[in-house]
Amino acid sequence: MPYVAIQVTREGVSRQQKEQLIQGVTQLLLDVLNKDPKLTHVVIQEIDTDNWGFAGEQVSRMRERNKSI
């Protein structure tokens, strides 16, 4: 039973885009690993940019700074 977790920042990922991700990942696991799509689980988690950071900085702060340039 494959389980795939996709984490993205919460910035307007549409329902259609999520559906495409779920279908695409499921198909990839079938094509590459021959995994049964009926047993494949895909979870998409949307993370607020205040709760996502890298290089020691919140993504929300980076975006604010870049808007002012």
C-alpha positions in Angstrom: 0.0 0.0 0.0 1.9 3.1 -1.2 1.4 6.3 0.7 2.6 9.5 -0.8 2.5 12.8 1.1 2.8 16.1 -0.9 3.3 19.3 1.0 2.8 22.7 -0.7 2.4 26.2 0.6 -1.1 27.4 0.9 -1.2 29.8 -2.0 -4.1 29.0 -4.2 -3.5 25.4 -5.4 -6.8 24.7 -7.1 -9.0 21.6 -6.7 -8.2 20.7 -10.4 -4.4 20.9 -9.7 -4.7 18.7 -6.7 -6.7 16.2 -8.7 -4.0 16.2 -11.3 -1.3 15.6 -8.7 -3.3 12.7 -7.2 -3.9 11.1 -10.6 -0.3 11.7 -11.8 1.4 10.3 -8.7 -0.9 7.3 -8.8 -0.1 6.6 -12.4 3.6 7.0 -11.8 3.5 4.4 -9.1 1.7 2.1 -11.4 4.1 2.7 -14.3 7.3 2.5 -12.3 6.6 0.1 -9.4 3.5 -1.7 -10.8 1.5 -0.7 -7.7 -2.3 -1.2 -7.7 -4.0 2.2 -8.0 -6.8 0.9 -5.7 -4.2 0.6 -2.9 -2.3 3.9 -3.5 -3.0 6.7 -1.1 -2.0 10.3 -1.9 -2.3 13.1 0.7 -1.9 16.8 -0.1 -1.1 19.0 2.9 -1.3 22.8 2.5 1.0 24.6 4.8 0.6 28.3 5.7 3.7 30.3 4.6 4.2 31.4 8.2 4.8 27.7 9.0 7.2 27.1 6.2 10.8 28.3 6.1 14.2 27.7 4.7 17.6 29.3 5.0 16.6 30.5 8.5 13.6 32.5 7.3 9.8 32.2 7.0 8.5 32.0 3.5 5.9 34.7 4.3 8.7 37.2 5.3 10.7 36.3 2.1 7.6 37.0 0.0 6.9 40.3 1.8 10.5 41.4 1.2 10.5 40.5 -2.5 7.2 42.4 -3.1 8.9 45.6 -2.0 11.7 45.3 -4.5 
